[in-house]
Amino acid sequence: MKRILIIDDEESALDLLRRILEQEGHEVAAARNGQEGIEIFRRQQFDLVVTDMVMPVKDGLKTILELRRVDPAIPLIAISGGGAIAKERYLNVAGYIDGVCTLPKPFSRAELLSAIDKLLNPPAQDSQA
């Protein structure tokens, strides 16, 4: 069981993500904006963070950068359905940050679980390469 923090300002997205992750046996905490997410992250330990990119108070990019200052190794999944600009532009920027996986909304349950598995269980490096 992994501890996962979800940050999204859309209540329906939070509920759906929480249900999917809890059905997979994970312990889930939720925040409704980046600032709230960072405050929760500072008080508890997490194995992974899923954050929306377009949110009030603190957007996803600022949230990711601040989370990385707190824990440089935390795996992150950036999600976006877009906003004032296309969702791909938000996700492209996040995708340049090491250890960040991006998913455009809407995404399937399988895509989400695959991204989580990829980040939490990276392939072993061949020491003879």
C-alpha positions as CSV (number, residue, x, y, z in Angstrom):
1,M,0.0,0.0,0.0
2,K,1.3,3.4,-1.0
3,R,0.3,6.8,0.3
4,I,-0.8,9.1,-2.5
5,L,-1.7,12.8,-2.4
6,I,-4.2,14.1,-5.0
7,I,-4.4,17.8,-5.7
8,D,-7.3,19.0,-7.9
9,D,-9.8,21.8,-7.6
10,E,-12.6,19.8,-9.3
11,E,-14.5,17.9,-6.6
12,S,-15.6,15.2,-9.1
13,A,-12.0,14.6,-10.2
14,L,-10.9,14.3,-6.6
15,D,-13.7,11.8,-5.8
16,L,-13.0,9.7,-8.9
17,L,-9.3,9.6,-8.3
18,R,-9.7,8.8,-4.7
19,R,-12.1,5.9,-5.4
20,I,-9.8,4.4,-8.1
21,L,-6.7,4.6,-5.9
22,E,-8.5,3.3,-2.8
23,Q,-9.8,0.3,-4.8
24,E,-6.2,-0.5,-5.7
25,G,-5.4,-0.5,-2.0
26,H,-3.6,2.9,-1.6
27,E,-4.1,5.3,1.2
28,V,-5.2,8.6,-0.2
29,A,-5.2,12.3,1.0
30,A,-6.8,15.1,-1.1
31,A,-6.3,18.8,-1.5
32,R,-8.4,21.3,-3.4
33,N,-5.6,23.6,-4.6
34,G,-1.8,23.7,-4.7
35,Q,-1.3,25.6,-1.5
36,E,-3.5,23.2,0.5
37,G,-1.6,20.3,-1.1
38,I,1.8,21.6,-0.1
39,E,0.6,22.2,3.5
40,I,-0.7,18.6,3.7
41,F,2.6,17.3,2.0
42,R,4.7,19.1,4.7
43,R,2.8,17.4,7.5
44,Q,2.6,13.8,6.1
45,Q,4.8,11.5,4.1
46,F,3.7,10.4,0.6
47,D,5.0,8.0,-2.0
48,L,3.5,9.9,-4.9
49,V,1.6,13.0,-5.8
50,V,-1.1,13.5,-8.5
51,T,-1.7,17.2,-9.3
52,D,-3.9,19.1,-11.6
53,M,-2.1,21.9,-13.5
54,V,-4.8,24.5,-13.7
55,M,-6.0,25.5,-10.2
56,P,-6.7,28.6,-8.2
57,V,-4.5,29.8,-5.4
58,K,-1.4,28.0,-6.7
59,D,-1.2,26.3,-10.1
60,G,0.3,22.9,-10.8
61,L,3.7,24.0,-12.0
62,K,4.3,26.2,-8.9
63,T,3.0,23.3,-6.8
64,I,5.3,20.8,-8.5
65,L,8.4,23.1,-8.0
66,E,7.6,23.7,-4.4
67,L,6.9,20.0,-3.7
68,R,10.3,19.2,-5.2
69,R,12.0,21.7,-2.9
70,V,10.5,19.8,0.1
71,D,11.3,16.4,-1.4
72,P,13.5,16.4,-4.5
73,A,12.7,12.7,-5.2
74,I,8.9,12.6,-4.9
75,P,7.3,11.1,-8.0
76,L,4.6,13.2,-9.5
77,I,1.8,12.8,-12.1
78,A,0.7,16.1,-13.7
79,I,-2.9,16.0,-15.1
80,S,-4.7,18.7,-17.1
81,G,-7.9,19.2,-19.0
82,G,-6.6,22.6,-20.2
83,G,-7.7,26.1,-19.4
84,A,-6.8,29.4,-21.0
85,I,-4.3,27.5,-23.2
86,A,-4.3,23.9,-24.5
87,K,-3.8,21.2,-21.9
88,E,-0.8,19.8,-24.0
89,R,1.1,23.1,-23.3
90,Y,0.7,22.8,-19.6
91,L,1.7,19.2,-19.6
92,N,4.7,19.7,-21.9
93,V,6.2,22.1,-19.4
94,A,5.6,19.7,-16.5
95,G,7.0,16.8,-18.6
96,Y,10.4,18.5,-18.7
97,I,10.8,18.1,-15.0
98,D,12.6,14.8,-14.1
99,G,10.3,12.2,-12.4
100,V,7.1,13.9,-13.6
101,C,4.7,11.8,-15.7
102,T,1.9,13.7,-17.6
103,L,-1.7,12.6,-18.3
104,P,-4.2,14.7,-20.3
105,K,-7.8,14.6,-19.1
106,P,-9.8,12.6,-19.7
107,F,-7.6,9.6,-19.1
108,S,-8.5,6.0,-18.4
109,R,-8.2,4.0,-15.2
110,A,-5.6,1.8,-16.9
111,E,-3.5,4.9,-18.0
112,L,-3.5,6.3,-14.5
113,L,-2.6,2.9,-12.9
114,S,0.1,2.4,-15.5
115,A,1.7,5.8,-14.8
116,I,1.6,5.1,-11.0
117,D,3.2,1.7,-11.5
118,K,5.9,3.2,-13.8
119,L,6.8,5.9,-11.2
120,L,6.6,3.7,-8.1
121,N,8.3,0.6,-9.7
122,P,10.9,1.8,-12.1
123,P,12.8,-0.9,-14.0
124,A,16.0,-2.0,-12.4
125,Q,19.1,-0.5,-14.0
126,D,21.6,-2.9,-15.6
127,S,24.8,-2.3,-13.7
128,Q,27.0,-3.7,-16.6
129,A,25.7,-1.2,-19.2
